């Protein structure tokens, strides 16, 4: 009898241990499942949550969208006032960017430059020499821009887009760039592969967004730059009119020209580089 009871107790103990092991294993699996569910819910919440606005414009748009909910609370008048306020805040922020480089009339003078026939030059000089030439050119341009308190807006390959607050400063920087190129680059390049930069300058109101400039006047400056030949600085009539009578630059009228994408004829001037 005692033996039978002992065997029964042993059997029950083994069964209970196995059952407990199963319960523990299932409990662990349940914890894993719950953790997985929590992670999935967190991922879903992140995916559905709108990302933070990355720019002034996006923040303004987000505020306008949120203001739609105010219609139920304040009616259409409240919505319109909220939208106007948000858009005005955006305009004020964008205008502040323009003011940093604009003159008293709200105009920015833009300078576009690039190396003439840069692709053939690359082929003639080879990649290693061309990279060194390009580095010297970039340093030279940036030094002149800094000297005349300009602001490099962006670069593309061998081209620069630069903003100036003052038209004369832009012209003097351009003249300085041309002189520096003639003086400092390796004289052997003048024979083997002369590096010549063409520059165009225009002044006028622009649209500023995220550190860049847009609008018709940007296109005008770029087109005048493309019209110039290597070693030449061309400016629009707007630049000529912006210069004071005692400006330390000399302009020569080149006559009216057509500029791609811009209707009508446009008076262009050449800046003398002594």
Secondary structure, DSSP 8 states (H G I E B T S, - for coil): -HHHHHHHHHHHHHHHHHHHHHHHHHHHHHHHHHHHHHHHHHHHHHHHS-----SHHHHHHHHHHHHTTHHHHHHHHHHHHHHHHHHHHHHHHHHHHHHTT--TTS-EEEEEEEETTHHHHHHHH-HHHHHHHHHHHHHHHHHHHHHTT-EEEEEETTEEEEEES-HHHHHHHHHHHHHHHHHHS-HHHHHHS---EEEEEEEE--EEETTEEESHHHHHHHHHHHHS-TT-EEEEHHHHHHS-TT-S--EEEEEEEEETTEEEEEEEEEE---
